[in-house]
Amino acid sequence: MKHIISYKIHLPTFTLRKTLELYQLCQTIESKIYLIANGRTCEVNHLPKLVSFILTLKCRNILIVLEGKEAPSDKEQMNHFFKQQKRRCPA
């Protein structure tokens, strides 16, 4: 059964290295991942699109949408990644 999960997070300021780490994580996740902010949507499947999306963000509050059979467990992996980023770079 396919699940769709969406939730909002405050995305910390990302360096190119952090963006690459996010991309690598998204490649290991089975669900389709969409980032939505500022009226724009980015499906995280092409690195250049992701880099462009993150570099041009004006508002750091984004909506993450996960679509797939493993969406609940994939959400946990994404949350773990973003919690690590907050510890490394406190706001």
PDB file of N, CA, C and O in Angstrom:
ATOM      1  N   MET A   1       0.832  -1.181   0.000  1.00  0.00           N
ATOM      2  CA  MET A   1       0.000   0.000   0.000  1.00  0.00           C
ATOM      3  C   MET A   1       0.883   1.254   0.000  1.00  0.00           C
ATOM      4  O   MET A   1       1.822   1.357   0.789  1.00  0.00           O
ATOM      5  N   LYS A   2       0.583   2.175  -0.865  1.00  0.00           N
ATOM      6  CA  LYS A   2       1.359   3.397  -1.008  1.00  0.00           C
ATOM      7  C   LYS A   2       0.918   4.420   0.050  1.00  0.00           C
ATOM      8  O   LYS A   2      -0.276   4.603   0.291  1.00  0.00           O
ATOM      9  N   HIS A   3       1.894   5.076   0.671  1.00  0.00           N
ATOM     10  CA  HIS A   3       1.629   6.103   1.675  1.00  0.00           C
ATOM     11  C   HIS A   3       2.122   7.448   1.166  1.00  0.00           C
ATOM     12  O   HIS A   3       3.062   7.521   0.375  1.00  0.00           O
ATOM     13  N   ILE A   4       1.475   8.511   1.631  1.00  0.00           N
ATOM     14  CA  ILE A   4       1.963   9.865   1.377  1.00  0.00           C
ATOM     15  C   ILE A   4       2.028  10.565   2.725  1.00  0.00           C
ATOM     16  O   ILE A   4       1.028  10.668   3.435  1.00  0.00           O
ATOM     17  N   ILE A   5       3.208  11.040   3.064  1.00  0.00           N
ATOM     18  CA  ILE A   5       3.428  11.732   4.333  1.00  0.00           C
ATOM     19  C   ILE A   5       4.015  13.094   4.019  1.00  0.00           C
ATOM     20  O   ILE A   5       4.913  13.222   3.186  1.00  0.00           O
ATOM     21  N   SER A   6       3.498  14.110   4.695  1.00  0.00           N
ATOM     22  CA  SER A   6       4.077  15.443   4.530  1.00  0.00           C
ATOM     23  C   SER A   6       4.246  16.074   5.898  1.00  0.00           C
ATOM     24  O   SER A   6       3.440  15.856   6.803  1.00  0.00           O
ATOM     25  N   TYR A   7       5.305  16.859   6.038  1.00  0.00           N
ATOM     26  CA  TYR A   7       5.557  17.573   7.277  1.00  0.00           C
ATOM     27  C   TYR A   7       6.470  18.756   6.998  1.00  0.00           C
ATOM     28  O   TYR A   7       7.230  18.760   6.029  1.00  0.00           O
ATOM     29  N   LYS A   8       6.381  19.759   7.865  1.00  0.00           N
ATOM     30  CA  LYS A   8       7.195  20.961   7.696  1.00  0.00           C
ATOM     31  C   LYS A   8       8.397  20.912   8.620  1.00  0.00           C
ATOM     32  O   LYS A   8       8.331  20.397   9.736  1.00  0.00           O
ATOM     33  N   ILE A   9       9.498  21.462   8.126  1.00  0.00           N
ATOM     34  CA  ILE A   9      10.695  21.621   8.951  1.00  0.00           C
ATOM     35  C   ILE A   9      11.309  22.973   8.653  1.00  0.00           C
ATOM     36  O   ILE A   9      11.022  23.592   7.628  1.00  0.00           O
ATOM     37  N   HIS A  10      12.157  23.420   9.560  1.00  0.00           N
ATOM     38  CA  HIS A  10      12.967  24.612   9.311  1.00  0.00           C
ATOM     39  C   HIS A  10      14.324  24.103   8.851  1.00  0.00           C
ATOM     40  O   HIS A  10      15.073  23.511   9.629  1.00  0.00           O
ATOM     41  N   LEU A  11      14.629  24.335   7.597  1.00  0.00           N
ATOM     42  CA  LEU A  11      15.870  23.856   7.003  1.00  0.00           C
ATOM     43  C   LEU A  11      17.014  24.772   7.420  1.00  0.00           C
ATOM     44  O   LEU A  11      16.968  25.974   7.158  1.00  0.00           O
ATOM     45  N   PRO A  12      18.032  24.223   8.060  1.00  0.00           N
ATOM     46  CA  PRO A  12      19.174  25.066   8.401  1.00  0.00           C
ATOM     47  C   PRO A  12      19.902  25.507   7.134  1.00  0.00           C
ATOM     48  O   PRO A  12      19.702  24.927   6.067  1.00  0.00           O
ATOM     49  N   THR A  13      20.725  26.509   7.248  1.00  0.00           N
ATOM     50  CA  THR A  13      21.519  26.937   6.106  1.00  0.00           C
ATOM     51  C   THR A  13      22.440  25.790   5.706  1.00  0.00           C
ATOM     52  O   THR A  13      23.185  25.257   6.529  1.00  0.00           O
ATOM     53  N   PHE A  14      22.379  25.430   4.457  1.00  0.00           N
ATOM     54  CA  PHE A  14      23.137  24.282   3.964  1.00  0.00           C
ATOM     55  C   PHE A  14      24.342  24.729   3.158  1.00  0.00           C
ATOM     56  O   PHE A  14      24.256  25.632   2.326  1.00  0.00           O
ATOM     57  N   THR A  15      25.463  24.080   3.420  1.00  0.00           N
ATOM     58  CA  THR A  15      26.627  24.234   2.562  1.00  0.00           C
ATOM     59  C   THR A  15      26.457  23.248   1.406  1.00  0.00           C
ATOM     60  O   THR A  15      25.539  22.428   1.414  1.00  0.00           O
ATOM     61  N   LEU A  16      27.317  23.326   0.445  1.00  0.00           N
ATOM     62  CA  LEU A  16      27.256  22.375  -0.668  1.00  0.00           C
ATOM     63  C   LEU A  16      27.472  20.952  -0.161  1.00  0.00           C
ATOM     64  O   LEU A  16      26.841  20.013  -0.647  1.00  0.00           O
ATOM     65  N   ARG A  17      28.354  20.796   0.804  1.00  0.00           N
ATOM     66  CA  ARG A  17      28.617  19.465   1.361  1.00  0.00           C
ATOM     67  C   ARG A  17      27.358  18.882   2.017  1.00  0.00           C
ATOM     68  O   ARG A  17      27.039  17.710   1.817  1.00  0.00           O
ATOM     69  N   LYS A  18      26.653  19.693   2.790  1.00  0.00           N
ATOM     70  CA  LYS A  18      25.421  19.226   3.434  1.00  0.00           C
ATOM     71  C   LYS A  18      24.357  18.895   2.389  1.00  0.00           C
ATOM     72  O   LYS A  18      23.591  17.945   2.552  1.00  0.00           O
ATOM     73  N   THR A  19      24.316  19.677   1.327  1.00  0.00           N
ATOM     74  CA  THR A  19      23.367  19.407   0.248  1.00  0.00           C
ATOM     75  C   THR A  19      23.684  18.066  -0.409  1.00  0.00           C
ATOM     76  O   THR A  19      22.775  17.301  -0.731  1.00  0.00           O
ATOM     77  N   LEU A  20      24.958  17.782  -0.606  1.00  0.00           N
ATOM     78  CA  LEU A  20      25.364  16.484  -1.172  1.00  0.00           C
ATOM     79  C   LEU A  20      24.996  15.339  -0.236  1.00  0.00           C
ATOM     80  O   LEU A  20      24.560  14.282  -0.691  1.00  0.00           O
ATOM     81  N   GLU A  21      25.170  15.545   1.078  1.00  0.00           N
ATOM     82  CA  GLU A  21      24.794  14.514   2.046  1.00  0.00           C
ATOM     83  C   GLU A  21      23.285  14.254   1.991  1.00  0.00           C
ATOM     84  O   GLU A  21      22.847  13.105   2.056  1.00  0.00           O
ATOM     85  N   LEU A  22      22.499  15.315   1.871  1.00  0.00           N
ATOM     86  CA  LEU A  22      21.048  15.161   1.756  1.00  0.00           C
ATOM     87  C   LEU A  22      20.702  14.394   0.481  1.00  0.00           C
ATOM     88  O   LEU A  22      19.856  13.500   0.503  1.00  0.00           O
ATOM     89  N   TYR A  23      21.343  14.736  -0.607  1.00  0.00           N
ATOM     90  CA  TYR A  23      21.092  14.050  -1.881  1.00  0.00           C
ATOM     91  C   TYR A  23      21.431  12.561  -1.770  1.00  0.00           C
ATOM     92  O   TYR A  23      20.676  11.712  -2.242  1.00  0.00           O
ATOM     93  N   GLN A  24      22.568  12.252  -1.146  1.00  0.00           N
ATOM     94  CA  GLN A  24      22.966  10.854  -0.989  1.00  0.00           C
ATOM     95  C   GLN A  24      21.957  10.088  -0.142  1.00  0.00           C
ATOM     96  O   GLN A  24      21.631   8.939  -0.444  1.00  0.00           O
ATOM     97  N   LEU A  25      21.462  10.725   0.920  1.00  0.00           N
ATOM     98  CA  LEU A  25      20.439  10.089   1.744  1.00  0.00           C
ATOM     99  C   LEU A  25      19.189   9.817   0.918  1.00  0.00           C
ATOM    100  O   LEU A  25      18.608   8.735   0.993  1.00  0.00           O
ATOM    101  N   CYS A  26      18.785  10.797   0.136  1.00  0.00           N
ATOM    102  CA  CYS A  26      17.568  10.657  -0.672  1.00  0.00           C
ATOM    103  C   CYS A  26      17.705   9.547  -1.706  1.00  0.00           C
ATOM    104  O   CYS A  26      16.706   8.944  -2.098  1.00  0.00           O
ATOM    105  N   GLN A  27      18.924   9.271  -2.151  1.00  0.00           N
ATOM    106  CA  GLN A  27      19.136   8.186  -3.114  1.00  0.00           C
ATOM    107  C   GLN A  27      18.981   6.814  -2.463  1.00  0.00           C
ATOM    108  O   GLN A  27      18.695   5.837  -3.154  1.00  0.00           O
ATOM    109  N   THR A  28      19.165   6.725  -1.138  1.00  0.00           N
ATOM    110  CA  THR A  28      19.025   5.445  -0.448  1.00  0.00           C
ATOM    111  C   THR A  28      17.588   5.188  -0.001  1.00  0.00           C
ATOM    112  O   THR A  28      17.229   4.057   0.329  1.00  0.00           O
ATOM    113  N   ILE A  29      16.773   6.232   0.008  1.00  0.00           N
ATOM    114  CA  ILE A  29      15.384   6.120   0.448  1.00  0.00           C
ATOM    115  C   ILE A  29      14.531   5.645  -0.727  1.00  0.00           C
ATOM    116  O   ILE A  29      14.712   6.093  -1.860  1.00  0.00           O
ATOM    117  N   GLU A  30      13.607   4.740  -0.445  1.00  0.00           N
ATOM    118  CA  GLU A  30      12.790   4.155  -1.506  1.00  0.00           C
ATOM    119  C   GLU A  30      11.656   5.066  -1.969  1.00  0.00           C
ATOM    120  O   GLU A  30      11.195   4.950  -3.105  1.00  0.00           O
ATOM    121  N   SER A  31      11.204   5.968  -1.103  1.00  0.00           N
ATOM    122  CA  SER A  31      10.083   6.848  -1.445  1.00  0.00           C
ATOM    123  C   SER A  31      10.519   7.963  -2.383  1.00  0.00           C
ATOM    124  O   SER A  31      11.692   8.331  -2.431  1.00  0.00           O
ATOM    125  N   LYS A  32       9.558   8.494  -3.125  1.00  0.00           N
ATOM    126  CA  LYS A  32       9.811   9.715  -3.881  1.00  0.00           C
ATOM    127  C   LYS A  32       9.789  10.858  -2.878  1.00  0.00           C
ATOM    128  O   LYS A  32       8.952  10.877  -1.975  1.00  0.00           O
ATOM    129  N   ILE A  33      10.707  11.816  -3.032  1.00  0.00           N
ATOM    130  CA  ILE A  33      10.822  12.914  -2.081  1.00  0.00           C
ATOM    131  C   ILE A  33      10.654  14.227  -2.820  1.00  0.00           C
ATOM    132  O   ILE A  33      11.285  14.475  -3.848  1.00  0.00           O
ATOM    133  N   TYR A  34       9.785  15.061  -2.268  1.00  0.00           N
ATOM    134  CA  TYR A  34       9.541  16.382  -2.824  1.00  0.00           C
ATOM    135  C   TYR A  34       9.794  17.417  -1.738  1.00  0.00           C
ATOM    136  O   TYR A  34       9.387  17.230  -0.591  1.00  0.00           O
ATOM    137  N   LEU A  35      10.464  18.507  -2.095  1.00  0.00           N
ATOM    138  CA  LEU A  35      10.641  19.646  -1.207  1.00  0.00           C
ATOM    139  C   LEU A  35       9.816  20.792  -1.781  1.00  0.00           C
ATOM    140  O   LEU A  35       9.883  21.076  -2.977  1.00  0.00           O
ATOM    141  N   ILE A  36       9.047  21.440  -0.931  1.00  0.00           N
ATOM    142  CA  ILE A  36       8.172  22.525  -1.387  1.00  0.00           C
ATOM    143  C   ILE A  36       8.422  23.754  -0.524  1.00  0.00           C
ATOM    144  O   ILE A  36       8.354  23.684   0.703  1.00  0.00           O
ATOM    145  N   ALA A  37       8.710  24.880  -1.171  1.00  0.00           N
ATOM    146  CA  ALA A  37       8.921  26.156  -0.474  1.00  0.00           C
ATOM    147  C   ALA A  37       8.830  27.293  -1.477  1.00  0.00           C
ATOM    148  O   ALA A  37       9.152  27.130  -2.654  1.00  0.00           O
ATOM    149  N   ASN A  38       8.392  28.433  -1.001  1.00  0.00           N
ATOM    150  CA  ASN A  38       8.321  29.644  -1.826  1.00  0.00           C
ATOM    151  C   ASN A  38       7.516  29.417  -3.110  1.00  0.00           C
ATOM    152  O   ASN A  38       7.817  30.021  -4.139  1.00  0.00           O
ATOM    153  N   GLY A  39       6.504  28.559  -3.059  1.00  0.00           N
ATOM    154  CA  GLY A  39       5.691  28.306  -4.240  1.00  0.00           C
ATOM    155  C   GLY A  39       6.363  27.443  -5.285  1.00  0.00           C
ATOM    156  O   GLY A  39       5.881  27.342  -6.413  1.00  0.00           O
ATOM    157  N   ARG A  40       7.478  26.815  -4.920  1.00  0.00           N
ATOM    158  CA  ARG A  40       8.208  25.954  -5.849  1.00  0.00           C
ATOM    159  C   ARG A  40       8.292  24.540  -5.304  1.00  0.00           C
ATOM    160  O   ARG A  40       8.310  24.331  -4.091  1.00  0.00           O
ATOM    161  N   THR A  41       8.344  23.582  -6.199  1.00  0.00           N
ATOM    162  CA  THR A  41       8.465  22.176  -5.820  1.00  0.00           C
ATOM    163  C   THR A  41       9.708  21.593  -6.475  1.00  0.00           C
ATOM    164  O   THR A  41       9.994  21.845  -7.645  1.00  0.00           O
ATOM    165  N   CYS A  42      10.442  20.805  -5.690  1.00  0.00           N
ATOM    166  CA  CYS A  42      11.643  20.144  -6.208  1.00  0.00           C
ATOM    167  C   CYS A  42      11.550  18.659  -5.887  1.00  0.00           C
ATOM    168  O   CYS A  42      11.540  18.271  -4.719  1.00  0.00           O
ATOM    169  N   GLU A  43      11.482  17.829  -6.926  1.00  0.00           N
ATOM    170  CA  GLU A  43      11.570  16.388  -6.704  1.00  0.00           C
ATOM    171  C   GLU A  43      13.046  16.050  -6.578  1.00  0.00           C
ATOM    172  O   GLU A  43      13.834  16.346  -7.476  1.00  0.00           O
ATOM    173  N   VAL A  44      13.415  15.438  -5.478  1.00  0.00           N
ATOM    174  CA  VAL A  44      14.826  15.187  -5.209  1.00  0.00           C
ATOM    175  C   VAL A  44      15.258  13.930  -5.960  1.00  0.00           C
ATOM    176  O   VAL A  44      15.319  12.839  -5.393  1.00  0.00           O
ATOM    177  N   ASN A  45      15.553  14.106  -7.239  1.00  0.00           N
ATOM    178  CA  ASN A  45      16.057  12.993  -8.033  1.00  0.00           C
ATOM    179  C   ASN A  45      17.209  13.426  -8.932  1.00  0.00           C
ATOM    180  O   ASN A  45      17.873  12.578  -9.529  1.00  0.00           O
ATOM    181  N   HIS A  46      17.458  14.735  -9.041  1.00  0.00           N
ATOM    182  CA  HIS A  46      18.579  15.260  -9.828  1.00  0.00           C
ATOM    183  C   HIS A  46      19.346  16.246  -8.956  1.00  0.00           C
ATOM    184  O   HIS A  46      18.773  17.203  -8.435  1.00  0.00           O
ATOM    185  N   LEU A  47      20.631  16.008  -8.804  1.00  0.00           N
ATOM    186  CA  LEU A  47      21.456  16.853  -7.945  1.00  0.00           C
ATOM    187  C   LEU A  47      21.449  18.321  -8.361  1.00  0.00           C
ATOM    188  O   LEU A  47      21.303  19.178  -7.490  1.00  0.00           O
ATOM    189  N   PRO A  48      21.599  18.662  -9.643  1.00  0.00           N
ATOM    190  CA  PRO A  48      21.597  20.086 -10.007  1.00  0.00           C
ATOM    191  C   PRO A  48      20.304  20.803  -9.620  1.00  0.00           C
ATOM    192  O   PRO A  48      20.340  21.958  -9.197  1.00  0.00           O
ATOM    193  N   LYS A  49      19.169  20.131  -9.761  1.00  0.00           N
ATOM    194  CA  LYS A  49      17.893  20.742  -9.377  1.00  0.00           C
ATOM    195  C   LYS A  49      17.832  20.984  -7.873  1.00  0.00           C
ATOM    196  O   LYS A  49      17.353  22.025  -7.424  1.00  0.00           O
ATOM    197  N   LEU A  50      18.320  20.013  -7.098  1.00  0.00           N
ATOM    198  CA  LEU A  50      18.321  20.155  -5.643  1.00  0.00           C
ATOM    199  C   LEU A  50      19.222  21.297  -5.206  1.00  0.00           C
ATOM    200  O   LEU A  50      18.828  22.105  -4.366  1.00  0.00           O
ATOM    201  N   VAL A  51      20.417  21.376  -5.755  1.00  0.00           N
ATOM    202  CA  VAL A  51      21.351  22.451  -5.397  1.00  0.00           C
ATOM    203  C   VAL A  51      20.741  23.805  -5.729  1.00  0.00           C
ATOM    204  O   VAL A  51      20.788  24.724  -4.911  1.00  0.00           O
ATOM    205  N   SER A  52      20.176  23.937  -6.905  1.00  0.00           N
ATOM    206  CA  SER A  52      19.542  25.183  -7.312  1.00  0.00           C
ATOM    207  C   SER A  52      18.391  25.545  -6.383  1.00  0.00           C
ATOM    208  O   SER A  52      18.253  26.703  -5.989  1.00  0.00           O
ATOM    209  N   PHE A  53      17.575  24.577  -6.034  1.00  0.00           N
ATOM    210  CA  PHE A  53      16.433  24.806  -5.150  1.00  0.00           C
ATOM    211  C   PHE A  53      16.901  25.319  -3.788  1.00  0.00           C
ATOM    212  O   PHE A  53      16.375  26.310  -3.281  1.00  0.00           O
ATOM    213  N   ILE A  54      17.888  24.645  -3.197  1.00  0.00           N
ATOM    214  CA  ILE A  54      18.353  25.023  -1.858  1.00  0.00           C
ATOM    215  C   ILE A  54      19.064  26.369  -1.876  1.00  0.00           C
ATOM    216  O   ILE A  54      18.907  27.162  -0.948  1.00  0.00           O
ATOM    217  N   LEU A  55      19.844  26.636  -2.921  1.00  0.00           N
ATOM    218  CA  LEU A  55      20.577  27.911  -2.982  1.00  0.00           C
ATOM    219  C   LEU A  55      19.655  29.112  -3.157  1.00  0.00           C
ATOM    220  O   LEU A  55      20.003  30.221  -2.752  1.00  0.00           O
ATOM    221  N   THR A  56      18.498  28.907  -3.750  1.00  0.00           N
ATOM    222  CA  THR A  56      17.601  30.029  -4.020  1.00  0.00           C
ATOM    223  C   THR A  56      16.456  30.151  -3.011  1.00  0.00           C
ATOM    224  O   THR A  56      15.532  30.938  -3.216  1.00  0.00           O
ATOM    225  N   LEU A  57      16.513  29.381  -1.928  1.00  0.00           N
ATOM    226  CA  LEU A  57      15.464  29.481  -0.915  1.00  0.00           C
ATOM    227  C   LEU A  57      15.506  30.840  -0.225  1.00  0.00           C
ATOM    228  O   LEU A  57      16.567  31.297   0.198  1.00  0.00           O
ATOM    229  N   LYS A  58      14.363  31.471  -0.117  1.00  0.00           N
ATOM    230  CA  LYS A  58      14.265  32.718   0.640  1.00  0.00           C
ATOM    231  C   LYS A  58      13.777  32.421   2.046  1.00  0.00           C
ATOM    232  O   LYS A  58      14.270  32.991   3.020  1.00  0.00           O
ATOM    233  N   CYS A  59      12.814  31.533   2.143  1.00  0.00           N
ATOM    234  CA  CYS A  59      12.255  31.120   3.425  1.00  0.00           C
ATOM    235  C   CYS A  59      12.808  29.735   3.740  1.00  0.00           C
ATOM    236  O   CYS A  59      12.764  28.853   2.883  1.00  0.00           O
ATOM    237  N   ARG A  60      13.320  29.525   4.926  1.00  0.00           N
ATOM    238  CA  ARG A  60      13.927  28.247   5.278  1.00  0.00           C
ATOM    239  C   ARG A  60      12.901  27.217   5.759  1.00  0.00           C
ATOM    240  O   ARG A  60      13.261  26.072   6.032  1.00  0.00           O
ATOM    241  N   ASN A  61      11.630  27.612   5.866  1.00  0.00           N
ATOM    242  CA  ASN A  61      10.587  26.652   6.236  1.00  0.00           C
ATOM    243  C   ASN A  61      10.135  25.929   4.982  1.00  0.00           C
ATOM    244  O   ASN A  61       9.635  26.548   4.043  1.00  0.00           O
ATOM    245  N   ILE A  62      10.313  24.608   4.972  1.00  0.00           N
ATOM    246  CA  ILE A  62       9.952  23.844   3.790  1.00  0.00           C
ATOM    247  C   ILE A  62       9.008  22.709   4.165  1.00  0.00           C
ATOM    248  O   ILE A  62       8.980  22.247   5.305  1.00  0.00           O
ATOM    249  N   LEU A  63       8.247  22.278   3.186  1.00  0.00           N
ATOM    250  CA  LEU A  63       7.369  21.128   3.328  1.00  0.00           C
ATOM    251  C   LEU A  63       8.049  19.958   2.636  1.00  0.00           C
ATOM    252  O   LEU A  63       8.451  20.052   1.476  1.00  0.00           O
ATOM    253  N   ILE A  64       8.169  18.861   3.360  1.00  0.00           N
ATOM    254  CA  ILE A  64       8.746  17.641   2.793  1.00  0.00           C
ATOM    255  C   ILE A  64       7.601  16.666   2.557  1.00  0.00           C
ATOM    256  O   ILE A  64       6.797  16.414   3.455  1.00  0.00           O
ATOM    257  N   VAL A  65       7.530  16.121   1.356  1.00  0.00           N
ATOM    258  CA  VAL A  65       6.503  15.140   1.019  1.00  0.00           C
ATOM    259  C   VAL A  65       7.206  13.846   0.622  1.00  0.00           C
ATOM    260  O   VAL A  65       8.072  13.840  -0.254  1.00  0.00           O
ATOM    261  N   LEU A  66       6.826  12.756   1.273  1.00  0.00           N
ATOM    262  CA  LEU A  66       7.356  11.429   0.967  1.00  0.00           C
ATOM    263  C   LEU A  66       6.220  10.589   0.420  1.00  0.00           C
ATOM    264  O   LEU A  66       5.144  10.531   1.015  1.00  0.00           O
ATOM    265  N   GLU A  67       6.453   9.934  -0.718  1.00  0.00           N
ATOM    266  CA  GLU A  67       5.427   9.131  -1.367  1.00  0.00           C
ATOM    267  C   GLU A  67       6.000   7.759  -1.681  1.00  0.00           C
ATOM    268  O   GLU A  67       6.959   7.636  -2.442  1.00  0.00           O
ATOM    269  N   GLY A  68       5.403   6.725  -1.088  1.00  0.00           N
ATOM    270  CA  GLY A  68       5.856   5.368  -1.364  1.00  0.00           C
ATOM    271  C   GLY A  68       5.430   4.393  -0.286  1.00  0.00           C
ATOM    272  O   GLY A  68       4.834   4.778   0.719  1.00  0.00           O
ATOM    273  N   LYS A  69       5.741   3.133  -0.506  1.00  0.00           N
ATOM    274  CA  LYS A  69       5.364   2.086   0.441  1.00  0.00           C
ATOM    275  C   LYS A  69       6.080   2.239   1.777  1.00  0.00           C
ATOM    276  O   LYS A  69       5.511   1.931   2.825  1.00  0.00           O
ATOM    277  N   GLU A  70       7.304   2.706   1.749  1.00  0.00           N
ATOM    278  CA  GLU A  70       8.117   2.812   2.964  1.00  0.00           C
ATOM    279  C   GLU A  70       8.165   4.231   3.525  1.00  0.00           C
ATOM    280  O   GLU A  70       9.088   4.566   4.268  1.00  0.00           O
ATOM    281  N   ALA A  71       7.199   5.062   3.186  1.00  0.00           N
ATOM    282  CA  ALA A  71       7.213   6.464   3.604  1.00  0.00           C
ATOM    283  C   ALA A  71       7.351   6.654   5.118  1.00  0.00           C
ATOM    284  O   ALA A  71       8.121   7.522   5.530  1.00  0.00           O
ATOM    285  N   PRO A  72       6.651   5.893   5.972  1.00  0.00           N
ATOM    286  CA  PRO A  72       6.810   6.112   7.418  1.00  0.00           C
ATOM    287  C   PRO A  72       8.245   5.881   7.918  1.00  0.00           C
ATOM    288  O   PRO A  72       8.760   6.672   8.708  1.00  0.00           O
ATOM    289  N   SER A  73       8.880   4.813   7.464  1.00  0.00           N
ATOM    290  CA  SER A  73      10.257   4.569   7.908  1.00  0.00           C
ATOM    291  C   SER A  73      11.230   5.541   7.240  1.00  0.00           C
ATOM    292  O   SER A  73      12.235   5.922   7.841  1.00  0.00           O
ATOM    293  N   ASP A  74      10.940   5.942   6.008  1.00  0.00           N
ATOM    294  CA  ASP A  74      11.783   6.927   5.330  1.00  0.00           C
ATOM    295  C   ASP A  74      11.722   8.274   6.042  1.00  0.00           C
ATOM    296  O   ASP A  74      12.715   8.999   6.099  1.00  0.00           O
ATOM    297  N   LYS A  75      10.552   8.605   6.585  1.00  0.00           N
ATOM    298  CA  LYS A  75      10.412   9.858   7.341  1.00  0.00           C
ATOM    299  C   LYS A  75      11.342   9.849   8.548  1.00  0.00           C
ATOM    300  O   LYS A  75      11.953  10.868   8.872  1.00  0.00           O
ATOM    301  N   GLU A  76      11.450   8.715   9.204  1.00  0.00           N
ATOM    302  CA  GLU A  76      12.339   8.610  10.369  1.00  0.00           C
ATOM    303  C   GLU A  76      13.795   8.850   9.966  1.00  0.00           C
ATOM    304  O   GLU A  76      14.537   9.515  10.689  1.00  0.00           O
ATOM    305  N   GLN A  77      14.201   8.316   8.824  1.00  0.00           N
ATOM    306  CA  GLN A  77      15.576   8.535   8.347  1.00  0.00           C
ATOM    307  C   GLN A  77      15.817  10.018   8.048  1.00  0.00           C
ATOM    308  O   GLN A  77      16.867  10.565   8.386  1.00  0.00           O
ATOM    309  N   MET A  78      14.832  10.662   7.409  1.00  0.00           N
ATOM    310  CA  MET A  78      14.962  12.092   7.092  1.00  0.00           C
ATOM    311  C   MET A  78      15.030  12.913   8.373  1.00  0.00           C
ATOM    312  O   MET A  78      15.852  13.823   8.484  1.00  0.00           O
ATOM    313  N   ASN A  79      14.170  12.598   9.342  1.00  0.00           N
ATOM    314  CA  ASN A  79      14.175  13.332  10.606  1.00  0.00           C
ATOM    315  C   ASN A  79      15.509  13.192  11.314  1.00  0.00           C
ATOM    316  O   ASN A  79      16.028  14.161  11.868  1.00  0.00           O
ATOM    317  N   HIS A  80      16.065  11.990  11.298  1.00  0.00           N
ATOM    318  CA  HIS A  80      17.370  11.763  11.922  1.00  0.00           C
ATOM    319  C   HIS A  80      18.438  12.622  11.249  1.00  0.00           C
ATOM    320  O   HIS A  80      19.271  13.219  11.931  1.00  0.00           O
ATOM    321  N   PHE A  81      18.422  12.690   9.944  1.00  0.00           N
ATOM    322  CA  PHE A  81      19.392  13.511   9.210  1.00  0.00           C
ATOM    323  C   PHE A  81      19.280  14.979   9.615  1.00  0.00           C
ATOM    324  O   PHE A  81      20.290  15.621   9.899  1.00  0.00           O
ATOM    325  N   PHE A  82      18.055  15.515   9.642  1.00  0.00           N
ATOM    326  CA  PHE A  82      17.881  16.933   9.958  1.00  0.00           C
ATOM    327  C   PHE A  82      18.195  17.235  11.418  1.00  0.00           C
ATOM    328  O   PHE A  82      18.663  18.331  11.724  1.00  0.00           O
ATOM    329  N   LYS A  83      17.953  16.296  12.324  1.00  0.00           N
ATOM    330  CA  LYS A  83      18.331  16.499  13.727  1.00  0.00           C
ATOM    331  C   LYS A  83      19.850  16.579  13.864  1.00  0.00           C
ATOM    332  O   LYS A  83      20.360  17.388  14.640  1.00  0.00           O
ATOM    333  N   GLN A  84      20.571  15.753  13.120  1.00  0.00           N
ATOM    334  CA  GLN A  84      22.029  15.812  13.127  1.00  0.00           C
ATOM    335  C   GLN A  84      22.517  17.162  12.631  1.00  0.00           C
ATOM    336  O   GLN A  84      23.473  17.713  13.177  1.00  0.00           O
ATOM    337  N   GLN A  85      21.876  17.701  11.606  1.00  0.00           N
ATOM    338  CA  GLN A  85      22.280  18.986  11.046  1.00  0.00           C
ATOM    339  C   GLN A  85      22.073  20.100  12.056  1.00  0.00           C
ATOM    340  O   GLN A  85      22.892  21.015  12.146  1.00  0.00           O
ATOM    341  N   LYS A  86      20.987  20.036  12.818  1.00  0.00           N
ATOM    342  CA  LYS A  86      20.719  21.066  13.825  1.00  0.00           C
ATOM    343  C   LYS A  86      21.770  21.013  14.933  1.00  0.00           C
ATOM    344  O   LYS A  86      22.174  22.055  15.449  1.00  0.00           O
ATOM    345  N   ARG A  87      22.217  19.815  15.303  1.00  0.00           N
ATOM    346  CA  ARG A  87      23.248  19.698  16.338  1.00  0.00           C
ATOM    347  C   ARG A  87      24.580  20.248  15.855  1.00  0.00           C
ATOM    348  O   ARG A  87      25.321  20.860  16.624  1.00  0.00           O
ATOM    349  N   ARG A  88      24.882  20.030  14.584  1.00  0.00           N
ATOM    350  CA  ARG A  88      26.150  20.520  14.030  1.00  0.00           C
ATOM    351  C   ARG A  88      26.158  22.026  13.852  1.00  0.00           C
ATOM    352  O   ARG A  88      27.195  22.672  14.008  1.00  0.00           O
ATOM    353  N   CYS A  89      24.997  22.585  13.525  1.00  0.00           N
ATOM    354  CA  CYS A  89      24.892  24.006  13.189  1.00  0.00           C
ATOM    355  C   CYS A  89      23.702  24.607  13.938  1.00  0.00           C
ATOM    356  O   CYS A  89      22.651  24.810  13.330  1.00  0.00           O
ATOM    357  N   PRO A  90      23.825  24.896  15.222  1.00  0.00           N
ATOM    358  CA  PRO A  90      22.686  25.451  15.939  1.00  0.00           C
ATOM    359  C   PRO A  90      22.277  26.789  15.390  1.00  0.00           C
ATOM    360  O   PRO A  90      23.128  27.587  14.995  1.00  0.00           O
ATOM    361  N   ALA A  91      20.971  27.052  15.357  1.00  0.00           N
ATOM    362  CA  ALA A  91      20.451  28.311  14.804  1.00  0.00           C
ATOM    363  C   ALA A  91      20.593  29.449  15.773  1.00  0.00           C
ATOM    364  O   ALA A  91      20.205  30.576  15.463  1.00  0.00           O
TER     365      ALA A  91
END
